[in-house]
């Protein structure tokens, strides 16, 4: 059987299983990923996870600063791919690039489209309190995640699941869905399902300020924010005039006396509870500035946290 020629475009670790699976099924003529970027305290140039994977299995890698240039569009056209697969690449493709592969450009997106189009669908699904997420494959068009859908797979979001956990589930589910999709595209049996724009929403890039806790929100809303921004950028607040990150919480089922938003109202076996706009939030893990993450119960023992202390 003749294997399709494919170009793979991706950057973060989420895309790596898709690259590995696609390499088993197609002849990958090029892997396109973002240029090496400075990282860490030493600002050492670091390759993307996709580049590291591609190099380890001997695939050719290209790293354009900008993909939408006549010069690079010509390079892609000369590779004559049957298929282009895009997974969290990080750059928008031009119509000229979309028109290159005879079988089309396929995207793997970590949401149940048309919900959560955009850059951070996993985070925002949890922040917004969704109870189900999934992966969608689609034929790409010139819009942002607006192309005709092909296949979907769903996964439940449990009450305490955080972004890292959901990311890993969808990462592996996406790789399996990609191969099923590619087989259908190659066979000419892939269905095109138009997206309903009326039911769409947008999942924008995260900023550090996205993590600011508003204690007048409900305990459930703050809990969703904390788990949705774990591990980046992290939910945060001020305590004793210093910024603290809150990494793990639970919605308390205990009934405490009413108090102002952000006030410590009680202690538990695993941490302490804070009053919110509706209900009480149990803090289980936090991080003081320039310190490592710490279990809340250990912080209490070492820092003398008291009833009535105020988180802002």
C-alpha positions in Angstrom: 0.0 0.0 0.0 1.3 3.4 -0.9 1.7 5.7 2.1 0.5 9.3 1.9 3.1 12.0 2.0 2.4 14.4 4.9 3.7 17.6 6.4 3.3 17.9 10.1 3.0 21.3 11.8 3.0 21.5 15.6 4.9 22.9 18.6 4.0 21.9 22.2 4.0 18.6 23.9 0.3 18.2 23.1 1.2 17.7 19.5 3.9 15.0 20.1 1.7 11.9 20.2 0.0 13.0 17.0 3.4 13.3 15.3 4.4 9.9 16.5 1.2 8.2 15.4 1.2 10.0 12.0 4.8 8.9 11.4 3.6 5.3 11.7 0.9 5.8 9.1 2.3 8.3 6.6 5.6 9.3 5.1 6.4 12.6 6.8 8.4 14.8 4.4 8.8 17.7 6.8 8.0 18.7 10.4 7.4 22.4 10.7 7.7 23.9 14.2 8.4 27.2 15.9 12.0 28.5 16.1 14.0 27.7 19.3 13.1 30.2 22.0 15.0 31.4 25.1 13.7 29.6 28.2 14.4 29.5 31.9 16.5 31.7 34.1 19.5 31.4 31.8 17.4 32.2 28.7 19.0 29.2 26.9 17.7 28.6 23.4 15.4 25.6 23.7 13.8 23.4 21.0 10.1 22.8 21.0 8.9 19.3 22.1 7.8 18.6 18.5 11.3 19.4 17.3 12.9 17.2 19.9 10.6 14.3 18.9 11.1 14.8 15.2 14.9 14.9 15.6 14.8 11.7 17.7 13.0 9.8 15.0 15.1 11.2 12.1 12.5 13.5 10.5 13.5 16.7 8.7 12.6 19.9 10.6 12.0 23.4 9.4 11.5 26.3 11.7 10.3 29.5 9.9 9.9 32.6 12.0 7.0 33.4 9.7 5.2 30.7 7.7 3.2 33.1 5.5 6.0 34.3 3.2 6.3 33.6 -0.6 9.6 31.9 0.0 8.3 29.4 2.6 5.1 28.8 0.7 7.3 27.8 -2.3 9.3 25.4 -0.1 6.1 23.7 1.1 4.7 23.5 -2.4 7.9 21.8 -3.7 7.5 19.1 -1.1 4.2 18.1 -2.8 2.4 16.7 0.2 -0.8 14.8 0.0 -1.8 16.0 3.4 -0.8 18.7 5.9 -1.6 18.0 9.6 -1.6 20.9 12.1 -1.7 20.4 15.8 -1.2 23.5 18.1 1.3 25.0 15.7 1.0 28.6 16.8 0.9 30.4 13.4 -2.0 31.0 11.0 -1.7 29.4 7.6 -2.3 31.4 4.4 -4.9 30.3 1.8 -1.9 29.5 -0.5 -0.6 26.9 2.0 -4.1 25.5 2.6 -4.4 24.9 -1.1 -1.1 22.9 -1.4 -2.1 19.4 -0.3 -4.4 17.4 -2.6 -6.2 15.8 0.4 -6.4 19.1 2.3 -5.1 20.4 5.7 -6.4 18.7 8.8 -6.3 20.2 12.3 -6.6 18.5 15.7 -8.3 20.9 18.1 -8.7 20.2 21.9 -12.4 21.1 22.3 -15.8 20.1 21.0 -16.2 22.6 18.3 -17.7 25.0 17.7 -17.2 25.6 21.4 -13.9 27.0 22.5 -12.2 28.1 19.3 -8.9 29.7 19.9 -5.6 29.3 21.7 -6.5 27.9 25.2 -9.6 25.6 24.9 -8.6 23.2 27.7 -8.0 25.9 30.3 -11.2 27.8 29.5 -13.4 24.8 29.5 -12.4 24.1 33.1 -12.4 27.8 34.2 -16.0 28.0 32.9 -17.1 24.9 34.8 -17.7 22.6 31.8 -18.4 19.0 32.6 -17.4 17.5 29.3 -14.7 18.3 26.8 -13.1 16.5 23.9 -11.2 16.7 20.6 -12.4 17.6 17.2 -10.7 17.1 13.8 -11.5 19.4 10.9 -10.6 20.5 7.5 -8.9 23.8 7.9 -10.1 27.0 6.2 -8.9 30.6 6.5 -10.8 31.3 9.7 -9.7 30.6 13.3 -10.9 27.0 14.0 -13.9 27.5 11.7 -13.4 24.7 9.2 -15.7 21.8 8.5 -15.6 19.2 11.3 -14.7 15.5 10.6 -14.7 13.5 13.8 -15.1 14.1 17.6 -14.3 12.3 20.7 -15.6 13.2 24.2 -14.3 12.9 27.7 -15.9 13.9 31.0 -14.4 16.6 33.2 -14.6 15.5 36.9 -15.2 18.0 39.6 -11.6 18.4 40.7 -9.8 17.7 37.4 -7.2 20.3 36.5 -5.9 21.5 33.2 -2.8 19.3 33.3 -4.9 16.2 33.8 -7.4 17.0 31.0 -4.5 18.0 28.7 -2.9 14.6 29.0 -6.2 12.8 28.4 -7.0 14.9 25.3 -3.4 14.7 24.0 -3.6 10.9 23.7 -7.2 10.9 22.5 -6.3 13.4 19.8 -3.6 11.2 18.4 -5.9 8.2 18.0 -8.6 10.4 16.5 -6.1 11.9 14.1 -5.3 8.5 12.6 -8.9 7.5 12.3 -9.5 10.8 10.5 -6.5 10.4 8.1 -7.7 7.0 7.1 -11.1 8.4 6.3 -9.6 11.3 4.3 -7.4 9.0 2.4 -10.4 6.7 1.6 -12.5 9.6 0.6 -15.2 8.8 3.2 -14.6 11.7 5.6 -17.8 13.6 6.1 -17.7 17.4 6.3 -19.9 18.8 9.1 -20.3 22.6 9.0 -19.9 24.4 12.3 -22.8 26.2 13.8 -21.4 29.7 14.5 -24.4 30.6 16.7 -23.1 28.1 19.3 -19.5 29.0 19.1 -17.4 30.8 21.7 -13.7 31.9 22.0 -10.9 30.6 24.2 -8.3 33.5 24.1 -4.7 33.4 25.1 -4.1 33.3 28.8 -2.4 36.2 30.6 -0.9 36.3 34.0 -3.7 38.6 35.1 -6.2 36.0 34.1 -5.4 34.3 37.4 -6.4 37.1 39.7 -8.8 35.7 42.3 -11.9 37.8 43.1 -13.1 36.6 46.5 -16.6 38.0 45.8 -17.0 35.2 43.2 -18.5 32.0 44.4 -16.5 29.2 45.9 -17.2 27.1 42.8 -16.1 29.8 40.4 -12.8 30.3 42.2 -12.3 26.5 42.4 -12.7 26.3 38.7 -10.3 29.2 38.1 -7.6 27.5 40.3 -7.8 24.1 38.6 -8.2 25.7 35.1 -5.0 27.7 35.5 -2.9 24.8 37.0 -0.1 24.7 35.9 0.1 28.1 34.1 -0.3 30.9 34.8 -1.7 30.0 38.2 -4.5 31.6 40.3 -3.2 34.2 42.7 -4.2 36.7 45.4 -2.5 38.9 48.0 -2.0 38.0 51.6 -0.2 40.3 54.1 0.7 42.5 51.2 2.5 39.7 49.3 1.4 37.8 46.2 0.4 34.2 46.8 -0.5 31.5 44.3 -3.3 29.1 45.1 -2.7 25.7 43.4 -5.3 23.3 44.8 -8.7 23.9 46.4 -12.0 22.2 47.1 -15.5 23.6 47.5 -16.3 23.1 51.2 -19.5 21.4 52.3 -19.1 22.8 55.9 -21.2 25.7 57.1 -19.1 28.5 58.7 -20.2 31.8 60.2 -20.7 34.6 57.6 -17.6 36.7 57.0 -16.2 39.2 54.6 -14.9 37.9 51.3 -11.4 36.4 51.6 -11.5 36.0 55.4 -10.2 32.7 56.9 -13.2 31.2 58.7 -12.0 27.7 59.7 -9.4 25.0 59.7 -9.7 21.5 58.3 -7.6 18.3 58.3 -5.9 19.3 55.0 -6.0 23.1 55.1 -8.2 26.1 55.8 -11.4 27.6 54.6 -12.0 31.1 53.2 -15.3 33.0 52.8 -16.4 33.8 49.2 -19.3 35.5 47.6 -21.2 32.2 47.8 -20.0 29.4 50.0 -16.6 28.6 51.4 -13.4 27.5 49.6 -11.0 25.1 51.2 -7.3 25.9 50.4 -5.3 22.7 50.0 -2.0 23.9 48.4 -0.5 27.3 48.0 2.8 29.1 47.3 4.4 32.1 49.0 6.5 34.4 46.9 9.9 33.0 46.0 9.0 29.7 47.8 8.1 26.2 46.6 4.5 24.9 46.5 3.4 23.8 50.0 0.5 21.8 51.4 -1.8 24.3 53.2 -1.7 22.2 56.4 2.1 22.6 56.5 1.8 26.3 55.8 -0.5 26.7 58.8 1.9 24.9 61.1 4.9 27.0 60.0 3.4 30.5 59.7 0.7 30.8 62.4 -2.3 31.4 60.2 -5.2 32.6 62.3 -9.0 32.9 62.0 -9.9 36.3 60.6 -6.8 36.6 58.5 -7.6 38.3 55.2 -6.8 37.2 51.7 -7.3 39.9 49.1 
